[in-house]
Amino acid sequence: PTDAPNGRVDIATDAEAVAQRAASLIAEKVRGSSGPFVIALSGGSTPKRLYQILASDYADLPWDRMQLVFGDERFVPADDSSSNYRMVSEALLSKVDVPSANVHPMPTDGTPADAALRYQGILQRIHGSDTLQPGKPLFDIVLLGLGENGHTASLFPGTDVLNERKAWVGSCTPLDAPHDRLTLTYPAIQSSRLVMFLVAGAGKAEIVAKVRGGDAAQPSTQIRTDGELLWLLDKAAAGERDHA
Ligand code: 6PG
């Protein structure tokens, strides 16, 4: 499998260009496919812009073939201002013709551990199987961001979910974030045709360099994919100095 430090890097001018590039790549992959197309969505500001672009410039994609799942979620009600589902709803789902049966928010009721198990069941139904095999990826695309503390999805430093090798979905209580989280695990993310990190801003340059340099202590460094791995960075996140 491809590991995170070894992924291909594509550097765009700024965050807007990263979002534009991601949108056009997603559209290309969807149009080049047939049958169900499964995307794991991420939270964050650059992805939000990506979803807005998909809604405005790519409304003609075959949304009825897309299965939209979530890479992670805060354990808050769906209408909470910090809910990824709420953000994706406002930026994208309310604007394109995607059947509601194709949209799969992470449950945030009951306990986080039980909700994680239920979401794994949802993914298994979409996948048509309860096992992961390298030749049959769970996801066509997994979108990921990168936190300044090295987290991706909600794989936070120092949490037990980093050690999960079997379950597809787990929960964690990050030390330095306000809510419990649900997240795809490493083995689930690995079962993918394309993993795309979207990272923008000078504040991310240091952590990008660490992860790309192979610093094993960073959760993002441990990301693997059976498919292709792509880093979409803006110049600032790539550490290029002439980004003023
Ligand atoms: C989320 C994700 C998280 C995110 C990074 C980067 O916010 O839902 O859990 O992994 O992708 O924290 O976020 P930004 O791209 O907004 O900096």
Residues whose N, C-alpha, C, O or C-beta is under 5 A from the ligand:
A	BS01	6PG	S42 G43 G44 S45 T46 D72 N84 L144 G145 L146 G147 H151 T152 A153 S154 L198
